[in-house]
Amino acid sequence: MTAENVVPGDLCTVKWSVDGVAWEEIPGCKTVGVPEENPEYRDRTSLSSPGRSREWGVGLTDTSELTLSCFYSSALYKKALEFKALRKPIFFNVELPPEDGVQSAGDVFDYKAFVNPSTPTVDHEGDLMTDLKLRPTGLVGWTEGAAL
């Protein structure tokens, strides 16, 4: 990949939705967040394993927790508390800008996560922030952007 084809994070759009239909951009979001998938590998070694070598099998996959850092506003904090009070995961959508010369529309990641807002004790360059601590659940979806 050459430098001109690097996807700039500041052009990404991070949205949330209670139903996966009506989307709203997260205001003041400074970070882009897509959960990592961490597969579990189960030890399947037995006394009859070839060469007395360990054998592994794939187990469940866990999606890692992540934090979206946003500039504080009472409206954002209130909305995040409302989502937390629902006690169910909400939908997240991360739209990447198209790769120059490669795509007419960028890739999209989607996932569901529980929301837990907090206001960290440390400010960011003098600005009060709200951290949206997310605990994803289920699969992380990926839709490839449209080619030119």
SULFENSUL-V991699 format. One line per field, one symbol per residue. phi: phi as a letter, one per 30 degrees, with the letter a starting at -180 (. if undefined). Layout:
phi->???
This chain:
phi->.cedcdddddcdbcbbadbicccbdddidcbcbbddccdcccdcdbdcdeihcdbbbdcdcccddbbccbddbdddddddddddddhbdccbbcccdddeibbcbddbcbacadcbdacddcdchicdcbccdccdbidccbcddddd
